[in-house]
Amino acid sequence: MSTSRLIVLAGLGLALGAAACRIVPVDQAAPAGWTHAYLVTPAPGSPAVLYLWVTNPTARADTVTGVRVTDADSAQVHRTTAMGGGMEHMVPVAALPVAAHDTVTLSPGGVHVMVFGMPAGLRAGDSAAVTVTFRNAGDVAGYARVITYAQVDSLVMR
């Protein structure tokens, strides 16, 4: 193969690589946010549970300071801790740190959101409006998919 063809192919490879890998200056990076949100339907009279991935693609640490679910009375971030003897205890978390360039997974047996006072009639397949408040990024709103407890293992624990 000629040298000129190798140069053209190398340049094409660099151009394709650059197109696939978006480099964003730190001051223009997307703020912290969240994805993969699932709201588990509650048993009658019990709170619902919200699981999600909190992401921080920026070079600056951020902190989750609150969560709201539309039509719910309240929502609290909790951490599950072992008490010994196979017993677990949930402790409210006032602030959830999210390091720079990191993702914090809120999942069963760890950090999660307890949602109190959800309206009756919530069904799997519905969606619920959720707002996560960050100290630096502010309010980030979106929707969580409503699922049943039977779906947690296949959807949340992957």
CORHUQUI-V808422 format. One record per residue. N is the residue number from 1. RES is the residue in three letters. PSI is psi in degrees with one decimal (999 if undefined). OMEGA is omega in radians with two decimals (* if undefined). NEAR is the number of other ideal C-beta (glycine too) atoms within 10 Angstrom. Layout:
N/RES/PSI/OMEGA/NEAR  N/RES/PSI/OMEGA/NEAR
This chain:
1/MET/140.4/-3.09/6  2/SER/158.4/3.13/7  3/THR/-39.3/-3.12/7  4/SER/-37.0/3.10/8  5/ARG/-39.6/3.11/9  6/LEU/-40.6/3.13/10  7/ILE/-43.5/3.13/10  8/VAL/-45.2/3.13/11  9/LEU/-40.1/3.11/11  10/ALA/-42.6/3.11/10  11/GLY/-39.6/3.10/10  12/LEU/-42.0/3.11/10  13/GLY/-43.2/3.11/10  14/LEU/-40.9/-3.14/10  15/ALA/-43.3/3.11/10  16/LEU/-40.0/3.10/10  17/GLY/-41.1/3.13/9  18/ALA/-36.7/3.14/10  19/ALA/-34.9/-3.11/8  20/ALA/-23.2/-3.09/7  21/CYS/101.3/-3.10/7  22/ARG/121.2/3.12/6  23/ILE/122.2/-3.09/5  24/VAL/125.3/3.07/10  25/PRO/148.0/-3.07/7  26/VAL/-42.7/-3.08/10  27/ASP/-10.6/3.11/7  28/GLN/8.7/-3.10/7  29/ALA/152.2/3.08/15  30/ALA/145.2/3.13/11  31/PRO/173.4/3.08/15  32/ALA/156.1/-3.12/27  33/GLY/-159.0/3.13/18  34/TRP/155.7/-3.14/24  35/THR/-179.5/3.03/10  36/HIS/53.2/-3.08/18  37/ALA/130.6/3.12/22  38/TYR/127.5/3.07/19  39/LEU/119.1/-3.10/27  40/VAL/126.3/-3.12/25  41/THR/135.7/-3.10/18  42/PRO/154.6/2.92/18  43/ALA/152.2/-3.13/9  44/PRO/128.3/3.13/5  45/GLY/0.8/-3.13/5  46/SER/158.9/3.08/11  47/PRO/155.5/3.00/20  48/ALA/167.2/3.10/22  49/VAL/135.6/3.12/22  50/LEU/126.6/3.06/23  51/TYR/142.0/3.11/23  52/LEU/169.3/3.06/24  53/TRP/122.1/3.09/15  54/VAL/124.4/-3.05/27  55/THR/146.4/3.07/21  56/ASN/92.6/-3.12/27  57/PRO/-1.4/-3.06/15  58/THR/171.1/3.11/21  59/ALA/5.0/-3.11/11  60/ARG/128.9/3.10/14  61/ALA/151.8/3.09/15  62/ASP/175.2/-3.09/23  63/THR/132.2/3.00/17  64/VAL/124.6/-3.13/26  65/THR/-6.4/3.11/14  66/GLY/161.2/3.09/18  67/VAL/136.7/3.05/23  68/ARG/140.8/3.04/16  69/VAL/122.9/-3.11/22  70/THR/138.3/3.13/11  71/ASP/-2.1/3.06/11  72/ALA/154.9/3.09/21  73/ASP/-43.9/3.14/11  74/SER/166.4/3.08/13  75/ALA/138.9/-3.13/23  76/GLN/135.9/3.01/16  77/VAL/132.7/3.13/22  78/HIS/154.4/3.03/19  79/ARG/130.8/3.08/14  80/THR/128.9/3.11/14  81/THR/147.4/3.12/11  82/ALA/135.9/3.11/10  83/MET/-9.3/-3.07/8  84/GLY/156.1/-3.14/7  85/GLY/25.0/3.13/5  86/GLY/3.6/-3.14/6  87/MET/146.4/3.09/8  88/GLU/156.3/-3.12/10  89/HIS/141.4/3.09/11  90/MET/133.7/-3.13/12  91/VAL/127.1/3.08/9  92/PRO/144.7/3.13/9  93/VAL/116.3/-3.10/15  94/ALA/-32.2/-3.11/10  95/ALA/132.7/-3.13/10  96/LEU/105.1/-3.13/20  97/PRO/142.7/3.05/14  98/VAL/109.9/-3.09/22  99/ALA/160.5/3.06/11  100/ALA/140.9/3.10/14  101/HIS/41.9/-3.07/13  102/ASP/163.6/3.03/15  103/THR/133.0/3.05/15  104/VAL/122.3/-3.12/19  105/THR/120.2/3.05/15  106/LEU/112.9/-2.99/26  107/SER/168.6/-3.14/19  108/PRO/140.3/3.10/14  109/GLY/0.8/-3.13/9  110/GLY/-133.9/3.09/13  111/VAL/138.0/-3.14/17  112/HIS/175.4/3.11/23  113/VAL/124.6/3.02/27  114/MET/130.0/-3.09/18  115/VAL/116.2/-3.05/26  116/PHE/141.4/3.04/14  117/GLY/39.7/3.04/13  118/MET/143.6/3.13/20  119/PRO/150.6/3.08/10  120/ALA/155.0/3.07/6  121/GLY/1.2/3.09/7  122/LEU/129.0/-3.05/17  123/ARG/151.1/3.04/8  124/ALA/136.7/-3.10/14  125/GLY/-21.1/3.05/8  126/ASP/174.3/3.00/14  127/SER/153.7/-3.13/12  128/ALA/134.2/3.12/22  129/ALA/129.7/-3.10/13  130/VAL/139.6/3.02/23  131/THR/124.5/3.07/16  132/VAL/128.4/-3.14/27  133/THR/126.1/3.11/15  134/PHE/146.8/3.11/21  135/ARG/-45.0/-3.10/15  136/ASN/-44.5/-3.05/14  137/ALA/-15.6/-3.13/19  138/GLY/-153.6/-3.12/12  139/ASP/131.3/3.07/10  140/VAL/112.3/-3.03/17  141/ALA/152.5/3.09/13  142/GLY/-157.3/-3.09/15  143/TYR/142.9/3.03/13  144/ALA/141.1/3.07/23  145/ARG/132.3/3.12/15  146/VAL/127.9/-3.14/19  147/ILE/170.7/3.07/20  148/THR/165.7/3.08/12  149/TYR/-32.7/3.14/13  150/ALA/-22.0/-3.12/9  151/GLN/-7.9/-3.05/15  152/VAL/-49.1/-3.09/16  153/ASP/-41.9/-3.07/10  154/SER/-26.4/-3.09/9  155/LEU/-42.9/-3.05/14  156/VAL/-42.0/-3.03/21  157/MET/58.6/3.14/11  158/ARG/999/*/7
